[in-house]
Amino acid sequence: MSAGALHFGATLHRAQSVLQQRLDERLGDWHGLSLDGYHLLQALEAPPGLTLPALARALLQPAAATLRQVLPMEKTGLLERADGMVRLRPAGRQLLVEARQTVEATYARALQAPGVEADRFAACLPLLEQLSLSVRGMR
């Protein structure tokens, strides 16, 4: 079973890496944003925003890494930090709306690739969701 687990892990990593690279390219070219930046904006979409530690947990990364992402976005007017909260500013909300279209189109294109059948994808989704929940709880 360990060879199967290793193959699964390597394949999952490869698929995620290719998608991230494609999304980083498209988001960078069209919106001046990385996929990580998109995820940060997305995490802040619901008012009233999040505390920095809560945002870090939502992004599954350390608070220091999150702060390094937040600072330039704050300087460019996409975010604001006030009263212990990080919030989207109108420019950040608009960028999120525009970038979401690029992300959706990129994922849709990936799912239309030869050999990717809708029913097989639909069957994998619950497995990937359960895997993310179970791995997240591992120590």
C-alpha positions in Angstrom: 0.0 0.0 0.0 2.9 2.4 0.6 3.8 2.4 -3.1 0.2 3.3 -3.9 0.2 6.0 -1.3 3.4 7.5 -2.7 2.1 7.4 -6.3 -1.2 9.0 -5.1 0.7 11.8 -3.3 3.1 12.5 -6.2 0.2 12.6 -8.7 -1.9 14.9 -6.5 1.1 17.2 -6.0 1.8 17.3 -9.8 -1.8 18.1 -10.6 -2.0 20.8 -8.0 1.4 22.3 -9.0 0.4 22.5 -12.7 -2.9 24.1 -11.8 -1.2 26.6 -9.5 1.4 27.5 -12.1 -1.3 28.1 -14.7 -3.4 30.1 -12.3 -0.4 32.2 -11.1 0.4 33.0 -14.8 -3.2 34.0 -15.7 -3.9 35.9 -12.5 -0.5 37.6 -12.8 -1.0 38.5 -16.4 -4.5 39.7 -16.1 -4.8 41.0 -12.6 -1.3 41.5 -11.1 -2.2 38.9 -8.5 -0.9 35.4 -7.5 -3.1 32.5 -6.6 -2.2 32.9 -3.0 -3.2 36.5 -3.2 -6.5 35.5 -4.7 -7.1 33.1 -1.9 -6.4 35.8 0.6 -8.9 38.1 -1.0 -11.4 35.3 -1.1 -11.0 34.5 2.6 -11.9 38.2 3.4 -14.9 38.3 1.1 -17.5 38.0 3.9 -17.8 41.1 6.1 -16.7 42.1 8.6 -13.3 40.6 7.7 -11.0 38.5 9.9 -8.4 38.9 12.5 -4.9 38.2 11.3 -4.7 34.9 13.2 -8.1 33.8 11.8 -7.0 34.8 8.3 -3.8 32.8 8.7 -5.9 29.7 9.8 -8.2 30.1 6.9 -5.2 30.2 4.5 -3.5 27.3 6.3 -0.3 29.2 6.9 1.5 30.9 9.7 0.5 34.4 10.8 3.9 35.8 9.8 3.4 34.5 6.2 0.0 36.0 6.1 1.2 39.3 7.4 3.9 39.3 4.6 1.0 38.9 2.1 -1.2 41.5 3.8 1.3 44.4 4.0 1.7 45.0 0.2 -2.0 44.6 -0.4 -2.7 47.1 2.3 -0.2 49.6 0.8 -1.8 49.3 -2.6 -5.3 49.9 -1.2 -6.8 46.4 -1.6 -7.0 45.8 2.1 -7.2 47.7 5.4 -6.3 46.7 8.9 -8.3 48.4 11.6 -9.6 47.5 15.0 -7.7 44.2 14.9 -9.4 43.1 11.7 -8.2 42.8 8.1 -10.9 43.8 5.6 -11.3 44.2 1.9 -11.5 47.7 0.6 -13.6 48.5 -2.5 -10.6 48.0 -4.8 -9.9 44.6 -3.3 -13.5 43.6 -3.6 -13.5 44.6 -7.3 -10.2 42.8 -8.0 -11.7 39.7 -6.4 -14.8 39.8 -8.6 -12.6 40.2 -11.7 -10.0 37.6 -10.7 -12.7 35.0 -9.8 -13.8 35.0 -13.5 -10.2 34.1 -14.5 -9.9 31.4 -11.8 -13.3 29.9 -12.8 -12.4 29.9 -16.5 -9.0 28.3 -15.8 -10.5 25.5 -13.7 -13.3 24.9 -16.2 -10.7 24.6 -19.0 -8.7 22.1 -17.0 -11.9 20.0 -16.4 -12.6 20.0 -20.2 -9.2 18.5 -21.0 -9.2 15.2 -23.0 -9.6 12.3 -20.6 -11.3 14.3 -17.9 -14.8 13.0 -17.8 -17.4 14.9 -15.7 -18.7 11.8 -13.9 -15.2 10.7 -12.9 -14.5 14.2 -11.6 -17.7 14.3 -9.7 -16.8 11.0 -8.0 -13.4 12.3 -7.0 -14.6 15.5 -5.4 -16.0 13.9 -2.2 -12.8 11.9 -1.8 -10.6 15.0 -2.1 -12.9 16.9 0.3 -12.7 14.1 2.9 -8.9 13.8 2.4 -8.5 17.5 3.1 -10.5 17.3 6.3 -8.8 14.2 7.6 -5.2 15.3 6.7 -5.9 18.7 8.3 -6.7 16.9 11.6 -3.5 14.8 11.5 -0.8 15.6 14.0 
